[in-house]
Amino acid sequence: MARHASFFILALLVTACVQYSLVKPARVLIGDVYYVDAQIAWNKKTEGKAEIWTVDGPLLQELRFIKGIEDGDALFEGRVGNKLPPFKSKMTAIEIKELFEASLAQIGLAQLKTLNLRPNDFGKASGFRFEFTYVLKNGLEKQGFALGAVIDEKLHMIIYSGTRLHYYPKHKDEVERLVRSIRML
């Protein structure tokens, strides 16, 4: 019986790892809308309209590409029974920041703070940027930034976050170079 349980656990671990693929340092197409230049190797998985990249693991740090959220879509994939607030294509940058806050609050993040909302180019598109901090239920402090734009009535965002004390600063410079490299198709 223990042998079967060990095999089952091993099978779960293998299938959990399979969902990630390697992103080599190169120019990478995101959602058939823009390219970014990855400076380092990342691991990637897809969740709905999001690509999630990580170097050290998604609980430690992640780079999330939101690819073309349309009217009525949620910013993040909701958990079962957890209906997240919808995006509307006419939202302003302030309203999108509030959508971000409401979505993360509903997911269950604590002590979420957003700050320094400002205009910021997203490639050639006029966009916005803001920073944020939050605390996980286990007390782990995280921080990050979000950059986004509404392009052809669809929301595109790049959200970088990591543990405040080590993993956020560890790859922040590479991510800053990546967001400066955005080239629209």
C-alpha positions in Angstrom: 0.0 0.0 0.0 2.8 2.4 0.9 4.4 1.7 -2.4 1.3 2.7 -4.3 1.0 5.9 -2.2 4.6 6.8 -3.0 4.0 6.2 -6.7 0.8 8.3 -6.6 2.7 11.2 -4.9 5.6 10.9 -7.4 3.1 11.0 -10.3 1.4 14.1 -8.9 4.8 15.9 -8.5 5.8 15.0 -12.1 2.5 16.3 -13.6 2.7 19.4 -11.5 6.2 20.1 -12.9 5.1 19.4 -16.5 2.9 22.5 -16.7 6.0 24.7 -16.8 8.2 25.2 -19.8 11.5 27.0 -20.3 11.6 30.6 -21.6 15.2 31.2 -22.8 16.8 34.6 -22.8 15.5 36.0 -26.1 12.8 38.1 -27.7 9.4 36.6 -26.6 6.0 37.2 -28.1 3.3 37.9 -25.6 -0.3 37.3 -26.6 0.2 38.2 -30.3 0.3 41.9 -29.3 3.9 42.7 -28.2 7.4 41.3 -27.7 9.6 41.5 -24.7 13.3 40.8 -24.4 13.9 38.2 -21.6 17.3 38.8 -20.2 17.5 35.6 -18.1 15.9 32.2 -18.3 12.4 31.9 -16.8 9.9 29.0 -16.3 6.5 29.6 -17.7 3.0 28.3 -17.4 -0.4 29.5 -18.8 -3.5 30.1 -16.8 -6.4 31.3 -18.9 -5.4 34.7 -20.4 -2.3 34.9 -18.2 1.3 33.7 -18.6 3.1 33.3 -15.3 6.9 33.3 -15.4 9.1 32.5 -12.4 12.8 31.8 -11.7 12.6 30.6 -8.1 9.0 29.5 -7.8 5.7 31.3 -7.9 5.4 31.6 -4.1 8.7 33.4 -4.0 8.4 35.6 -7.1 6.4 35.7 -10.3 6.1 37.8 -13.4 2.5 37.7 -14.7 1.5 38.8 -18.2 -2.3 39.5 -18.5 -3.0 39.0 -22.2 -6.0 40.9 -23.5 -8.7 40.8 -20.8 -12.0 41.7 -22.5 -15.2 43.3 -21.1 -16.7 41.2 -18.4 -13.5 39.1 -17.8 -11.9 38.9 -14.4 -8.4 40.1 -13.9 -7.3 36.8 -12.3 -8.6 33.3 -12.5 -11.1 32.9 -9.7 -11.3 30.1 -7.3 -14.4 27.9 -7.3 -17.3 29.9 -6.0 -15.2 33.1 -6.0 -16.6 35.5 -8.6 -14.1 38.2 -9.1 -15.1 41.7 -10.3 -15.1 42.2 -14.1 -13.0 44.5 -16.3 -14.8 47.1 -18.4 -13.0 48.4 -21.5 -13.8 52.1 -20.6 -12.1 51.9 -17.2 -9.6 54.6 -16.4 -6.2 53.8 -14.8 -7.6 54.6 -11.4 -10.5 52.2 -11.9 -8.1 49.5 -13.1 -6.0 50.0 -10.0 -9.2 49.7 -7.9 -10.1 46.5 -9.9 -6.7 45.1 -9.0 -7.2 46.0 -5.3 -10.7 44.5 -5.2 -9.7 41.3 -7.0 -6.7 40.7 -4.7 -8.8 41.5 -1.6 -11.5 39.0 -2.7 -8.8 36.3 -3.3 -7.9 36.8 0.3 -4.7 38.8 0.4 -4.3 41.0 3.6 -3.0 44.5 4.1 -2.9 45.3 0.4 -1.6 48.8 -0.3 -1.2 50.3 -3.8 0.7 53.5 -4.3 2.2 55.9 -6.8 -0.3 55.4 -9.7 1.1 57.3 -12.6 1.2 57.4 -16.4 3.7 55.1 -18.0 4.2 54.0 -21.6 3.4 50.3 -22.4 5.5 50.1 -25.5 4.0 52.7 -27.8 0.7 52.6 -26.0 -0.2 55.1 -23.3 -0.5 53.2 -20.1 -0.1 53.3 -16.3 2.0 51.9 -13.5 1.7 51.5 -9.7 3.5 49.7 -6.9 1.9 47.5 -4.3 2.5 45.5 -1.1 0.6 42.8 0.7 0.9 40.1 3.3 0.0 36.4 2.7 -2.1 34.6 5.3 1.1 33.0 6.6 2.6 36.5 7.3 5.0 36.5 4.4 5.4 40.1 3.1 5.4 40.6 -0.7 5.8 43.6 -2.9 5.6 44.4 -6.6 4.6 46.6 -9.4 2.0 46.6 -12.2 2.3 48.1 -15.6 -0.7 48.1 -18.0 -2.6 49.6 -20.9 -6.0 49.2 -22.6 -5.2 48.4 -26.2 -8.1 47.9 -28.7 -10.5 47.8 -25.7 -8.5 44.9 -24.0 -6.5 45.1 -20.9 -2.9 44.1 -21.0 -0.8 44.1 -17.8 2.6 43.0 -16.6 2.6 42.3 -12.8 5.8 41.5 -11.0 5.8 40.5 -7.4 8.0 38.7 -4.9 8.9 38.3 -1.3 9.9 41.8 0.0 13.1 40.9 1.7 14.9 38.8 -1.0 13.1 37.6 -4.2 11.5 40.9 -5.3 14.8 42.8 -5.5 16.7 39.7 -6.8 15.2 40.0 -10.3 13.7 43.5 -10.3 16.4 44.9 -12.5 15.9 42.2 -15.2 12.1 42.8 -15.0 12.6 46.6 -15.4 14.7 46.0 -18.5 12.1 43.6 -19.8 9.2 46.1 -19.5 11.4 48.8 -21.1 11.9 46.4 -24.1 8.1 46.1 -25.0 7.7 46.4 -28.8 4.2 46.3 -30.2 3.5 44.3 -33.3 
